[in-house]
Amino acid sequence: MKYIVFVLTALLAGFIQGIAGFGSGPIQMMTYPLFWALPVAAAISVSISVPLNLDMMLKYRQELQWKKVLFPTIPYIGICSAAISLSQQADRVVMKKVFGVFLILLAVYYLFVRQDSKTPMTLPKAIVYIVISALCDAFFGIGGPLMVLYFLSETSSTKEYLGTVAAFFFINGVYNTGYRIYCGILTLEQLPYIAVGILVILAGVTIAHRLVDKLDDRLLKRITYVMIGVSGLINLFS
């Protein structure tokens, strides 16, 4: 059952990523904590998503703005490193409850708060976005929501945004995976899952690209966010 749920989750994560352009992390973290401790589940989720960001980064490399990647990446990596180290000592029962609340807030955010329009990004707001995102990435493997808004406000076109945000998450995904290996969170025991997960998640993206014009992506995304909220409730009260 573990393998079936893992494969189906990775496939759905790739499919949602292909339809919506984001969301693979929250989908994976709906089920991975059922099978692994939260730090390990987050590590597997991040490492599996690295090829997705590499593919997007290469696709839009002509529009990618490296200078806009550099500013948030440096503090993001530093905060993630410290938080990843702390995550191993955190009380797992408490972290499960915190994670449940986080998923609920994530679902509410995507369903009712998130705006696609550009809003001015002040330095204090940027710092808050970077710090919160880095902490969520380190503890839960989900650092995307606020950084999506950050890069939307910092880029001038859709292609520039897609290439730049993909480069940011690719760099941080590679670093965080390496650091988690260094900390002993990721071991050879998880390697088969990561290898299969990468293949499956890429298959999900491929399927999405072929079906994207035939699907109501808005309805699909809302169903997904509701599922994330339900998963949060299960983690909070189980």
Residue frames as a rotation matrix with the C-alpha (Angstrom) as fourth column:
MET 1
0.565 0.825 0.000 0.00
0.825 -0.565 0.000 0.00
0.000 0.000 -1.000 0.00
LYS 2
0.326 -0.536 -0.779 2.87
0.263 -0.740 0.619 2.38
-0.908 -0.407 -0.100 0.86
TYR 3
-0.701 -0.679 0.215 4.35
0.358 -0.075 0.931 2.08
-0.616 0.730 0.296 -2.64
ILE 4
-0.230 0.703 0.673 0.99
0.952 0.020 0.304 2.53
0.200 0.711 -0.674 -4.36
VAL 5
0.739 0.512 -0.438 0.15
0.621 -0.769 0.150 5.68
-0.260 -0.383 -0.886 -2.37
PHE 6
0.008 -0.838 -0.545 3.66
0.209 -0.532 0.821 7.04
-0.978 -0.121 0.171 -2.93
VAL 7
-0.764 -0.308 0.567 3.51
0.575 0.075 0.815 6.54
-0.294 0.948 0.120 -6.71
LEU 8
0.100 0.896 0.433 -0.02
0.954 -0.210 0.213 7.94
0.282 0.392 -0.876 -7.03
THR 9
0.643 0.082 -0.761 0.96
0.486 -0.812 0.323 10.98
-0.592 -0.578 -0.562 -4.93
ALA 10
-0.387 -0.876 -0.287 4.04
0.193 -0.381 0.904 11.70
-0.901 0.295 0.317 -7.05
LEU 11
-0.616 0.232 0.753 1.98
0.787 0.141 0.600 11.28
0.033 0.963 -0.269 -10.23
LEU 12
0.503 0.864 -0.003 -0.67
0.856 -0.498 0.136 13.70
0.116 -0.071 -0.991 -8.96
ALA 13
0.354 -0.462 -0.813 2.02
0.355 -0.738 0.574 16.14
-0.865 -0.492 -0.098 -7.82
GLY 14
-0.738 -0.657 0.156 3.54
0.348 -0.172 0.921 16.22
-0.578 0.734 0.355 -11.30
PHE 15
-0.299 0.725 0.620 0.13
0.918 0.042 0.394 16.52
0.260 0.688 -0.678 -12.89
ILE 16
0.682 0.560 -0.471 -0.88
0.693 -0.700 0.172 19.48
-0.233 -0.443 -0.866 -10.71
GLN 17
-0.053 -0.801 -0.596 2.51
0.238 -0.590 0.772 21.12
-0.970 -0.101 0.222 -11.28
GLY 18
-0.792 -0.259 0.553 2.03
0.560 0.055 0.827 20.75
-0.244 0.964 0.102 -15.03
ILE 19
0.066 0.916 0.396 -1.45
0.925 -0.205 0.320 22.26
0.374 0.345 -0.861 -14.91
ALA 20
0.870 0.417 -0.262 -0.94
0.492 -0.735 0.467 25.03
0.002 -0.535 -0.845 -12.37
GLY 21
0.404 -0.803 0.438 2.80
0.000 -0.479 -0.878 25.72
0.915 0.355 -0.193 -12.62
PHE 22
-0.564 -0.528 0.635 3.22
-0.680 -0.139 -0.720 25.09
0.469 -0.837 -0.281 -8.88
GLY 23
0.330 0.824 0.461 1.87
-0.931 0.203 0.302 22.85
0.155 -0.529 0.834 -6.13
SER 24
0.225 -0.255 -0.941 3.99
-0.185 0.936 -0.298 19.67
0.957 0.241 0.163 -6.28
GLY 25
-0.777 -0.618 0.116 5.27
-0.192 0.058 -0.980 20.19
0.599 -0.784 -0.163 -2.73
PRO 26
-0.434 0.674 0.598 1.90
-0.882 -0.180 -0.436 20.50
-0.186 -0.716 0.672 -0.96
ILE 27
0.523 0.645 -0.557 0.56
-0.754 0.655 0.049 17.48
0.397 0.394 0.829 -2.85
GLN 28
-0.059 -0.635 -0.770 3.49
-0.048 0.773 -0.633 15.29
0.997 0.000 -0.076 -1.87
MET 29
-0.893 -0.379 0.241 3.37
-0.216 -0.108 -0.970 16.42
0.394 -0.919 0.014 1.74
MET 30
0.093 0.969 0.230 -0.26
-0.939 0.008 0.343 15.33
0.331 -0.248 0.911 2.01
THR 31
0.898 0.346 -0.271 0.83
-0.293 0.931 0.218 11.67
0.328 -0.116 0.938 2.21
TYR 32
0.124 -0.932 -0.340 4.61
-0.048 0.336 -0.941 11.38
0.991 0.133 -0.003 2.68
PRO 33
-0.456 -0.327 0.827 4.43
-0.796 -0.266 -0.544 12.16
0.398 -0.907 -0.139 6.44
LEU 34
0.672 0.707 0.221 2.26
-0.739 0.620 0.263 9.03
0.049 -0.340 0.939 6.77
PHE 35
0.900 -0.327 -0.287 5.32
0.215 0.908 -0.360 6.92
0.378 0.262 0.888 5.90
TRP 36
-0.118 -0.990 -0.073 8.31
0.734 -0.037 -0.678 8.94
0.669 -0.134 0.731 7.11
ALA 37
-0.015 -0.015 -1.000 9.15
0.839 -0.544 -0.004 11.37
-0.544 -0.839 0.020 9.89
LEU 38
0.833 0.510 -0.215 8.38
0.338 -0.776 -0.532 14.95
-0.439 0.371 -0.819 8.87
PRO 39
0.245 -0.793 -0.558 12.02
-0.557 -0.586 0.588 15.98
-0.793 0.167 -0.586 8.19
VAL 40
-0.655 -0.478 0.584 12.55
0.122 0.697 0.707 12.91
-0.745 0.535 -0.398 5.98
ALA 41
0.168 0.817 0.552 9.23
0.846 0.168 -0.506 13.41
-0.506 0.552 -0.663 4.17
ALA 42
0.792 0.081 -0.605 10.14
-0.086 -0.967 -0.242 17.05
-0.604 0.243 -0.759 3.47
ALA 43
-0.194 -0.966 -0.172 13.57
-0.493 -0.056 0.868 16.01
-0.848 0.253 -0.465 2.21
ILE 44
-0.523 0.065 0.850 12.12
0.563 0.775 0.288 13.44
-0.640 0.629 -0.442 -0.19
SER 45
0.554 0.827 0.096 9.54
0.667 -0.372 -0.645 15.92
-0.498 0.422 -0.758 -1.49
VAL 46
0.594 -0.388 -0.705 12.15
-0.407 -0.901 0.153 18.62
-0.694 0.196 -0.693 -2.17
SER 47
-0.459 -0.876 0.148 14.62
-0.325 0.320 0.890 16.26
-0.827 0.360 -0.431 -3.86
ILE 48
-0.256 0.450 0.855 11.97
0.756 0.644 -0.113 14.77
-0.602 0.618 -0.506 -6.13
SER 49
0.742 0.657 -0.136 10.91
0.469 -0.653 -0.595 18.25
-0.479 0.378 -0.792 -7.25
VAL 50
-0.022 -0.845 -0.534 14.42
-0.060 -0.532 0.844 19.35
-0.998 0.050 -0.039 -8.29
PRO 51
-0.722 -0.297 0.625 14.15
0.554 0.294 0.779 17.99
-0.416 0.908 -0.048 -11.88
LEU 52
0.313 0.900 0.302 10.84
0.943 -0.257 -0.209 19.85
-0.110 0.351 -0.930 -12.36
ASN 53
0.741 -0.072 -0.668 12.50
0.093 -0.974 0.207 23.15
-0.665 -0.216 -0.715 -11.57
LEU 54
-0.389 -0.921 0.015 15.53
0.049 -0.004 0.999 22.30
-0.920 0.389 0.047 -13.72
ASP 55
-0.376 0.333 0.865 13.24
0.901 0.348 0.258 21.58
-0.215 0.876 -0.431 -16.68
MET 56
0.710 0.704 -0.002 11.41
0.695 -0.701 -0.158 24.90
-0.113 0.110 -0.987 -16.23
MET 57
0.424 -0.640 -0.641 14.66
-0.022 -0.715 0.699 26.81
-0.905 -0.283 -0.317 -15.73
LEU 58
-0.619 -0.693 0.370 16.15
0.309 0.218 0.926 25.45
-0.722 0.688 0.079 -18.96
LYS 59
-0.039 0.713 0.700 12.94
0.992 0.110 -0.057 26.06
-0.118 0.693 -0.711 -20.87
TYR 60
0.874 0.422 0.242 12.93
0.438 -0.899 -0.014 29.77
0.212 0.119 -0.970 -19.99
ARG 61
0.204 -0.897 -0.393 16.69
0.875 -0.013 0.485 30.31
-0.440 -0.442 0.782 -19.67
GLN 62
-0.370 -0.343 0.864 16.67
0.781 -0.619 0.088 33.17
0.504 0.707 0.496 -22.19
GLU 63
0.263 0.589 0.764 14.37
0.027 -0.796 0.605 35.24
0.964 -0.139 -0.225 -19.94
LEU 64
0.564 -0.063 -0.823 15.91
0.775 0.385 0.502 34.16
0.286 -0.921 0.266 -16.63
GLN 65
0.512 -0.352 0.784 17.18
-0.283 -0.930 -0.233 37.06
0.811 -0.102 -0.576 -14.50
TRP 66
0.112 -0.554 -0.825 20.07
0.650 0.669 -0.361 35.78
0.752 -0.496 0.435 -12.37
LYS 67
-0.777 -0.426 0.464 20.48
-0.007 -0.731 -0.682 39.06
0.630 -0.533 0.565 -10.46
LYS 68
-0.063 0.856 0.514 16.91
-0.845 -0.320 0.429 38.72
0.532 -0.407 0.743 -9.20
VAL 69
0.611 0.193 -0.768 17.63
0.084 0.948 0.305 35.17
0.787 -0.251 0.563 -8.05
LEU 70
-0.295 -0.924 -0.244 20.72
0.376 0.122 -0.919 36.10
0.879 -0.363 0.311 -6.03
PHE 71
-0.496 0.048 0.867 19.20
-0.587 -0.755 -0.294 38.48
0.640 -0.654 0.402 -3.44
PRO 72
0.460 0.729 0.507 16.65
-0.866 0.242 0.438 36.08
0.197 -0.640 0.743 -1.89
THR 73
0.639 -0.187 -0.746 18.79
-0.033 0.963 -0.269 32.95
0.768 0.197 0.609 -2.36
ILE 74
-0.398 -0.917 0.041 21.61
-0.067 -0.016 -0.998 33.92
0.915 -0.400 -0.055 0.02
PRO 75
-0.568 0.198 0.799 19.47
-0.820 -0.219 -0.529 34.53
0.070 -0.956 0.287 3.16
TYR 76
0.530 0.821 -0.212 17.09
-0.813 0.563 0.149 31.72
0.242 0.094 0.966 2.17
ILE 77
0.307 -0.510 -0.803 19.91
0.000 0.844 -0.536 29.17
0.952 0.165 0.259 2.18
GLY 78
-0.710 -0.639 0.296 21.24
-0.254 -0.159 -0.954 30.42
0.656 -0.753 -0.049 5.52
ILE 79
-0.251 0.710 0.658 17.85
-0.966 -0.138 -0.219 30.25
-0.065 -0.690 0.721 7.24
CYS 80
0.655 0.504 -0.564 17.08
-0.598 0.801 0.022 26.85
0.463 0.323 0.826 5.73
SER 81
-0.143 -0.807 -0.573 20.39
-0.065 0.585 -0.808 25.42
0.988 -0.078 -0.136 6.95
ALA 82
-0.839 -0.167 0.518 19.74
-0.488 -0.191 -0.852 26.47
0.241 -0.967 0.079 10.54
ALA 83
0.005 0.950 0.314 16.10
-0.985 0.058 -0.161 25.35
-0.172 -0.308 0.936 10.48
ILE 84
0.461 0.096 -0.882 16.90
-0.466 0.872 -0.148 21.96
0.755 0.479 0.447 8.88
SER 85
-0.596 -0.751 -0.286 19.38
-0.065 0.399 -0.914 21.29
0.801 -0.526 -0.287 11.69
LEU 86
-0.749 0.364 0.553 16.75
-0.653 -0.271 -0.707 22.23
-0.108 -0.891 0.441 14.29
SER 87
0.125 0.910 -0.396 14.05
-0.924 0.252 0.286 20.11
0.360 0.330 0.872 12.63
GLN 88
-0.157 -0.257 -0.954 15.75
-0.084 0.966 -0.246 16.91
0.984 0.041 -0.173 13.78
GLN 89
-0.932 -0.245 -0.267 15.41
0.244 0.122 -0.962 17.88
0.268 -0.962 -0.054 17.44
ALA 90
-0.580 0.769 0.270 11.83
-0.763 -0.629 0.151 19.14
0.286 -0.118 0.951 17.21
ASP 91
-0.598 0.492 0.633 9.06
-0.252 0.634 -0.731 17.24
-0.761 -0.596 -0.255 19.01
ARG 92
-0.992 0.121 0.034 7.43
0.075 0.354 0.932 15.15
0.100 0.927 -0.361 16.30
VAL 93
-0.266 0.950 -0.165 3.96
0.955 0.236 -0.181 15.20
-0.133 -0.205 -0.970 17.88
VAL 94
0.089 0.240 -0.967 4.05
0.279 -0.938 -0.207 18.98
-0.956 -0.251 -0.151 18.13
MET 95
-0.739 -0.459 -0.493 5.48
-0.324 -0.399 0.858 19.29
-0.590 0.794 0.146 14.61
LYS 96
-0.789 0.523 0.321 2.66
0.609 0.600 0.518 17.13
0.078 0.605 -0.793 13.27
LYS 97
0.171 0.874 -0.456 0.11
0.861 -0.357 -0.362 19.49
-0.479 -0.331 -0.813 14.80
VAL 98
-0.094 -0.303 -0.948 1.98
-0.118 -0.942 0.313 22.54
-0.989 0.141 0.053 13.51
PHE 99
-0.957 -0.286 0.042 2.15
-0.016 0.197 0.980 20.92
-0.288 0.938 -0.193 10.09
GLY 100
-0.365 0.905 0.218 -1.60
0.927 0.374 -0.001 20.32
-0.082 0.202 -0.976 10.16
VAL 101
0.363 0.450 -0.816 -2.23
0.441 -0.855 -0.275 23.99
-0.821 -0.260 -0.508 10.93
PHE 102
-0.490 -0.653 -0.578 0.22
-0.254 -0.527 0.811 24.95
-0.834 0.544 0.092 8.18
LEU 103
-0.893 0.183 0.410 -1.63
0.444 0.502 0.742 22.85
-0.070 0.845 -0.530 5.59
ILE 104
0.106 0.984 -0.146 -4.97
0.947 -0.145 -0.285 24.36
-0.302 -0.108 -0.947 6.61
LEU 105
0.259 -0.093 -0.961 -3.54
0.048 -0.993 0.108 27.89
-0.965 -0.074 -0.253 6.30
LEU 106
-0.800 -0.597 -0.065 -2.00
-0.082 0.001 0.997 26.91
-0.594 0.803 -0.050 2.97
ALA 107
-0.544 0.683 0.486 -5.37
0.839 0.454 0.300 25.73
-0.016 0.571 -0.820 1.66
VAL 108
0.440 0.704 -0.557 -7.10
0.703 -0.656 -0.275 28.91
-0.560 -0.270 -0.783 2.88
TYR 109
-0.178 -0.632 -0.754 -4.33
-0.095 -0.752 0.653 30.99
-0.979 0.188 0.073 1.33
TYR 110
-0.954 -0.252 0.163 -4.70
0.111 0.209 0.972 29.40
-0.279 0.945 -0.172 -2.10
LEU 111
-0.359 0.900 0.249 -8.50
0.933 0.333 0.138 29.31
0.041 0.282 -0.959 -1.99
PHE 112
0.592 0.787 -0.173 -9.23
0.806 -0.582 0.109 32.80
-0.015 -0.203 -0.979 -0.69
VAL 113
0.570 -0.409 -0.713 -6.13
0.190 -0.778 0.598 35.00
-0.800 -0.477 -0.365 -0.38
ARG 114
-0.341 -0.879 0.335 -3.68
0.569 0.091 0.818 34.44
-0.749 0.469 0.468 -3.23
GLN 115
0.692 0.479 -0.541 -3.68
-0.102 -0.677 -0.729 37.14
-0.715 0.559 -0.419 -5.89
ASP 116
0.334 -0.549 0.766 -2.14
0.886 0.460 -0.057 36.79
-0.321 0.698 0.641 -9.35
SER 117
0.818 -0.016 0.576 -1.86
0.281 -0.862 -0.422 40.53
0.503 0.507 -0.700 -9.90
LYS 118
-0.201 -0.977 -0.064 1.40
0.676 -0.091 -0.731 42.29
0.709 -0.191 0.679 -9.15
THR 119
0.930 0.362 -0.065 1.71
0.295 -0.628 0.720 44.23
0.220 -0.689 -0.691 -5.91
PRO 120
0.433 -0.817 0.381 4.66
-0.542 -0.574 -0.614 46.41
0.720 0.059 -0.691 -4.87
MET 121
0.644 -0.318 -0.695 7.37
0.599 0.775 0.200 44.52
0.475 -0.546 0.690 -2.97
THR 122
0.688 -0.418 0.593 8.92
-0.593 -0.795 0.128 46.62
0.418 -0.440 -0.795 -0.22
LEU 123
-0.319 -0.914 -0.251 12.14
-0.480 0.384 -0.789 45.52
0.817 -0.131 -0.561 1.52
PRO 124
-0.585 0.122 0.802 10.42
-0.772 0.221 -0.596 44.69
-0.250 -0.968 -0.035 4.86
LYS 125
0.540 0.838 0.079 7.78
-0.742 0.518 -0.426 42.64
-0.398 0.171 0.901 3.06
ALA 126
0.464 -0.451 -0.762 10.47
-0.550 0.528 -0.647 40.85
0.694 0.720 -0.003 1.03
ILE 127
-0.618 -0.741 0.262 12.37
-0.639 0.280 -0.717 39.95
0.458 -0.610 -0.646 4.21
VAL 128
-0.200 0.647 0.736 9.22
-0.787 0.341 -0.514 38.55
-0.583 -0.682 0.441 5.84
TYR 129
0.744 0.503 -0.439 8.41
-0.667 0.539 -0.514 36.49
-0.022 0.676 0.737 2.73
ILE 130
0.106 -0.810 -0.577 11.94
-0.543 0.438 -0.716 35.08
0.833 0.389 -0.393 2.53
VAL 131
-0.701 -0.406 0.586 12.16
-0.701 0.243 -0.670 34.20
0.129 -0.881 -0.455 6.24
ILE 132
0.077 0.827 0.558 8.73
-0.757 0.412 -0.507 32.54
-0.649 -0.383 0.657 6.43
SER 133
0.752 0.211 -0.625 9.26
-0.628 0.518 -0.581 30.65
0.201 0.829 0.521 3.16
ALA 134
-0.204 -0.921 -0.333 12.70
-0.613 0.385 -0.690 29.39
0.763 0.063 -0.643 4.22
LEU 135
-0.640 0.020 0.768 11.33
-0.720 0.333 -0.609 28.14
-0.268 -0.943 -0.198 7.55
CYS 136
0.433 0.881 0.189 8.39
-0.689 0.459 -0.561 26.39
-0.581 0.113 0.806 5.87
ASP 137
0.526 -0.350 -0.775 10.74
-0.639 0.438 -0.632 24.85
0.561 0.828 0.007 3.31
ALA 138
-0.523 -0.848 0.081 13.09
-0.665 0.347 -0.662 23.56
0.533 -0.400 -0.745 6.00
PHE 139
-0.658 0.291 0.694 10.43
-0.571 0.408 -0.712 22.11
-0.491 -0.865 -0.102 8.31
PHE 140
0.147 0.901 0.409 7.71
-0.196 0.432 -0.880 21.09
-0.970 0.049 0.240 5.84
GLY 141
-0.603 -0.450 0.659 9.29
0.520 0.404 0.752 21.01
-0.605 0.796 -0.010 2.36
ILE 142
0.255 0.752 0.608 6.85
0.961 -0.266 -0.073 23.69
0.107 0.603 -0.790 1.16
GLY 143
-0.352 -0.484 -0.801 8.49
0.591 -0.778 0.211 27.04
-0.726 -0.399 0.560 0.53
GLY 144
-0.626 -0.045 0.778 6.64
0.778 -0.103 0.620 28.10
0.053 0.994 0.100 -2.57
PRO 145
0.299 0.948 0.113 3.54
0.954 -0.301 0.000 30.22
0.034 0.107 -0.994 -1.83
LEU 146
0.712 -0.002 -0.702 5.09
0.247 -0.936 0.252 33.47
-0.658 -0.353 -0.665 -0.61
MET 147
-0.384 -0.914 -0.131 8.10
0.109 -0.186 0.976 33.21
-0.917 0.361 0.171 -2.93
VAL 148
-0.291 0.407 0.866 5.70
0.955 0.184 0.234 32.92
-0.064 0.895 -0.442 -5.86
LEU 149
0.784 0.617 -0.060 4.24
0.618 -0.786 -0.016 36.28
-0.057 -0.024 -0.998 -4.87
TYR 150
0.324 -0.760 -0.563 7.72
0.099 -0.565 0.819 37.70
-0.941 -0.321 -0.108 -4.32
PHE 151
-0.653 -0.675 0.343 8.91
0.371 0.109 0.922 36.80
-0.660 0.730 0.179 -7.83
LEU 152
0.104 0.763 0.638 5.65
0.994 -0.088 -0.056 37.86
0.013 0.641 -0.768 -9.43
SER 153
0.886 0.263 -0.381 6.25
0.328 -0.937 0.117 41.36
-0.327 -0.228 -0.917 -8.11
GLU 154
0.207 -0.922 -0.328 9.93
-0.134 -0.359 0.924 41.36
-0.969 -0.147 -0.198 -9.10
THR 155
-0.669 -0.431 0.605 9.62
0.477 0.376 0.795 40.21
-0.570 0.820 -0.046 -12.72
SER 156
-0.523 0.370 -0.768 8.17
-0.499 -0.863 -0.077 41.98
-0.691 0.343 0.636 -15.73
SER 157
-0.128 0.505 -0.853 6.81
-0.928 0.243 0.284 39.13
0.351 0.828 0.437 -17.86
THR 158
0.793 0.523 0.313 5.38
-0.598 0.765 0.237 35.63
-0.116 -0.375 0.920 -17.48
LYS 159
0.764 -0.548 -0.340 8.40
0.223 0.719 -0.658 33.94
0.606 0.427 0.672 -19.06
GLU 160
-0.190 -0.843 0.503 10.82
-0.350 -0.420 -0.837 35.97
0.917 -0.335 -0.215 -16.96
TYR 161
0.151 0.350 0.925 8.87
-0.987 0.004 0.160 35.00
0.053 -0.937 0.346 -13.85
LEU 162
0.953 0.301 -0.027 8.75
-0.301 0.954 0.017 31.29
0.031 -0.008 0.999 -14.74
GLY 163
0.472 -0.849 -0.236 12.45
0.243 0.383 -0.891 31.07
0.848 0.363 0.387 -15.51
THR 164
-0.277 -0.613 0.740 13.56
-0.503 -0.563 -0.655 33.12
0.818 -0.554 -0.152 -12.50
VAL 165
0.296 0.448 0.843 11.38
-0.954 0.174 0.243 31.41
-0.038 -0.877 0.479 -9.90
ALA 166
0.969 0.021 -0.247 12.37
-0.067 0.982 -0.179 27.98
0.238 0.190 0.952 -11.30
ALA 167
0.126 -0.992 -0.013 16.07
0.069 0.022 -0.997 28.88
0.990 0.125 0.072 -11.00
PHE 168
-0.180 -0.126 0.976 15.54
-0.867 -0.448 -0.218 29.99
0.465 -0.885 -0.029 -7.40
PHE 169
0.613 0.508 0.605 13.83
-0.749 0.617 0.241 26.75
-0.251 -0.601 0.758 -6.39
PHE 170
0.824 -0.400 -0.401 16.29
0.069 0.773 -0.630 24.62
0.562 0.492 0.665 -8.36
ILE 171
-0.151 -0.942 0.299 19.31
-0.267 -0.252 -0.930 26.15
0.952 -0.220 -0.214 -6.59
ASN 172
-0.223 0.118 0.968 17.70
-0.966 -0.163 -0.203 25.90
0.134 -0.980 0.150 -3.17
GLY 173
0.825 0.563 0.044 16.38
-0.565 0.823 0.061 22.41
-0.002 -0.075 0.997 -3.85
VAL 174
0.508 -0.729 -0.458 19.84
0.119 0.586 -0.801 21.13
0.853 0.353 0.385 -4.78
TYR 175
-0.426 -0.708 0.563 21.45
-0.460 -0.366 -0.809 22.83
0.779 -0.604 -0.170 -1.78
ASN 176
0.045 0.519 0.854 18.81
-0.999 0.025 0.038 21.71
-0.002 -0.855 0.519 0.72
THR 177
0.916 0.230 -0.329 18.96
-0.272 0.958 -0.090 18.13
0.294 0.172 0.940 -0.57
GLY 178
0.142 -0.955 -0.260 22.73
0.124 0.278 -0.953 18.12
0.982 0.103 0.158 -0.19
TYR 179
-0.472 -0.303 0.828 22.54
-0.690 -0.459 -0.560 19.63
0.549 -0.836 0.008 3.28
ARG 180
0.502 0.717 0.483 19.95
-0.864 0.433 0.255 17.08
-0.026 -0.546 0.838 4.38
ILE 181
0.743 -0.357 -0.566 22.28
0.092 0.892 -0.442 14.32
0.663 0.276 0.696 3.19
TYR 182
-0.304 -0.912 0.276 25.08
-0.119 -0.251 -0.961 15.93
0.945 -0.325 -0.032 5.20
CYS 183
-0.311 0.277 0.909 22.85
-0.925 -0.309 -0.222 16.05
0.219 -0.910 0.352 8.29
GLY 184
-0.991 -0.111 0.077 21.91
-0.125 0.973 -0.197 12.40
-0.053 -0.205 -0.977 7.88
ILE 185
-0.226 0.974 0.003 18.24
-0.573 -0.130 -0.809 13.11
-0.787 -0.185 0.588 7.18
LEU 186
0.741 0.366 -0.564 18.43
-0.672 0.377 -0.638 11.63
-0.021 0.851 0.525 3.68
THR 187
-0.167 -0.780 0.603 20.19
-0.572 0.575 0.585 8.27
-0.803 -0.247 -0.542 3.43
LEU 188
-0.870 -0.229 -0.437 20.61
-0.492 0.478 0.728 5.50
0.042 0.848 -0.528 0.89
GLU 189
-0.733 0.646 0.212 17.45
0.435 0.686 -0.583 3.96
-0.522 -0.335 -0.784 2.32
GLN 190
0.183 0.856 -0.483 15.35
0.075 -0.502 -0.862 6.68
-0.980 0.121 -0.156 0.65
LEU 191
-0.620 -0.562 -0.547 17.23
-0.439 -0.329 0.836 6.62
-0.650 0.759 -0.042 -2.68
PRO 192
-0.853 0.328 0.405 14.92
0.512 0.671 0.536 4.07
-0.096 0.665 -0.740 -4.42
TYR 193
0.146 0.954 -0.260 11.87
0.842 -0.258 -0.473 6.17
-0.519 -0.150 -0.842 -3.52
ILE 194
0.080 -0.185 -0.979 13.52
-0.169 -0.971 0.170 9.34
-0.982 0.152 -0.109 -4.79
ALA 195
-0.876 -0.476 -0.082 14.53
-0.183 0.169 0.968 7.68
-0.447 0.863 -0.235 -8.07
VAL 196
-0.569 0.750 0.337 11.04
0.822 0.523 0.225 6.28
-0.007 0.405 -0.914 -8.68
GLY 197
0.207 0.684 -0.699 9.44
0.654 -0.629 -0.421 9.53
-0.728 -0.370 -0.577 -7.52
ILE 198
-0.399 -0.434 -0.808 11.43
-0.289 -0.777 0.560 11.58
-0.870 0.457 0.184 -10.03
LEU 199
-0.992 0.024 0.127 10.36
0.124 0.428 0.895 9.34
-0.033 0.903 -0.427 -12.90
VAL 200
-0.310 0.950 -0.023 6.71
0.949 0.308 -0.062 9.33
-0.052 -0.041 -0.998 -11.81
ILE 201
0.132 0.366 -0.921 6.48
0.416 -0.864 -0.283 13.07
-0.900 -0.346 -0.266 -11.15
LEU 202
-0.692 -0.420 -0.586 7.96
-0.367 -0.495 0.788 13.80
-0.621 0.761 0.188 -14.59
ALA 203
-0.848 0.476 0.233 5.39
0.509 0.611 0.606 11.42
0.146 0.632 -0.761 -16.08
GLY 204
-0.001 0.882 -0.472 2.67
0.878 -0.225 -0.422 13.39
-0.478 -0.415 -0.774 -14.33
VAL 205
-0.174 -0.152 -0.973 3.95
-0.144 -0.974 0.177 16.64
-0.974 0.171 0.147 -15.84
THR 206
-0.967 -0.235 -0.095 4.04
-0.137 0.172 0.976 15.04
-0.213 0.957 -0.198 -19.30
ILE 207
-0.491 0.863 0.120 0.43
0.871 0.481 0.104 13.88
0.032 0.156 -0.987 -18.96
ALA 208
0.114 0.530 -0.840 -0.61
0.563 -0.731 -0.385 17.35
-0.818 -0.429 -0.382 -17.80
HIS 209
-0.564 -0.418 -0.712 1.02
-0.287 -0.710 0.644 19.02
-0.774 0.567 0.280 -20.81
ARG 210
-0.979 0.191 0.072 -0.97
0.151 0.439 0.886 16.78
0.138 0.878 -0.458 -23.14
LEU 211
-0.266 0.947 -0.178 -4.29
0.923 0.304 0.236 17.33
0.278 -0.102 -0.955 -21.37
VAL 212
-0.736 -0.133 -0.664 -3.96
0.511 -0.753 -0.416 20.93
-0.444 -0.645 0.622 -20.21
ASP 213
-0.916 0.372 -0.152 -6.21
-0.389 -0.726 0.567 22.37
0.100 0.578 0.810 -22.91
LYS 214
-0.364 0.808 -0.463 -9.00
0.020 0.504 0.863 19.89
0.931 0.305 -0.200 -22.12
LEU 215
-0.270 0.185 -0.945 -9.19
0.901 0.395 -0.180 20.45
0.340 -0.900 -0.273 -18.36
ASP 216
0.657 0.448 0.606 -10.88
0.099 -0.848 0.520 23.05
0.747 -0.282 -0.602 -16.20
ASP 217
-0.277 -0.911 -0.307 -7.68
0.478 0.147 -0.866 23.96
0.834 -0.386 0.395 -14.36
ARG 218
-0.475 0.142 0.868 -9.48
-0.606 -0.768 -0.207 26.37
0.637 -0.625 0.451 -12.02
LEU 219
0.637 0.757 0.145 -11.80
-0.669 0.450 0.591 23.63
0.383 -0.474 0.793 -10.73
LEU 220
0.548 -0.502 -0.669 -8.93
0.358 0.864 -0.354 21.14
0.756 -0.046 0.653 -10.51
LYS 221
-0.526 -0.797 0.298 -6.85
0.100 -0.406 -0.909 23.56
0.845 -0.448 0.293 -8.44
ARG 222
-0.149 0.534 0.832 -9.73
-0.873 -0.467 0.143 24.29
0.465 -0.705 0.535 -6.04
ILE 223
0.841 0.415 -0.348 -10.35
-0.256 0.871 0.419 20.57
0.477 -0.263 0.839 -5.49
THR 224
0.131 -0.898 -0.421 -6.64
0.484 0.428 -0.763 20.15
0.865 -0.103 0.490 -4.80
TYR 225
-0.597 -0.378 0.708 -6.59
-0.312 -0.703 -0.639 22.96
0.739 -0.602 0.301 -2.23
VAL 226
0.396 0.798 0.454 -9.61
-0.837 0.111 0.536 21.50
0.377 -0.593 0.712 -0.45
MET 227
0.754 -0.188 -0.629 -7.77
0.202 0.978 -0.050 18.14
0.625 -0.089 0.776 -0.29
ILE 228
-0.353 -0.931 0.093 -4.76
0.264 -0.195 -0.945 19.90
0.898 -0.309 0.314 1.25
GLY 229
-0.321 0.322 0.891 -7.02
-0.783 -0.620 -0.058 21.47
0.533 -0.716 0.451 3.89
VAL 230
0.778 0.622 -0.092 -8.58
-0.497 0.698 0.516 18.09
0.385 -0.356 0.852 4.73
SER 231
0.341 -0.754 -0.561 -5.11
0.469 0.654 -0.593 16.58
0.814 -0.061 0.577 5.04
GLY 232
-0.553 -0.529 0.644 -4.24
-0.214 -0.656 -0.724 19.39
0.805 -0.538 0.249 7.45
LEU 233
0.218 0.737 0.639 -7.28
-0.906 -0.090 0.413 18.59
0.362 -0.669 0.649 9.60
ILE 234
0.835 0.045 -0.548 -6.28
0.027 0.992 0.123 14.91
0.549 -0.117 0.827 9.69
ASN 235
-0.137 -0.973 -0.188 -2.75
0.458 0.106 -0.883 15.79
0.878 -0.207 0.431 10.81
LEU 236
-0.460 -0.030 0.887 -4.05
-0.530 -0.793 -0.302 18.24
0.712 -0.609 0.349 13.40
PHE 237
0.184 0.706 0.684 -6.54
-0.979 0.068 0.193 15.92
0.090 -0.705 0.704 15.09
SER 238
0.703 0.054 -0.709 -5.03
-0.170 0.981 -0.093 12.46
0.690 0.186 0.699 14.56
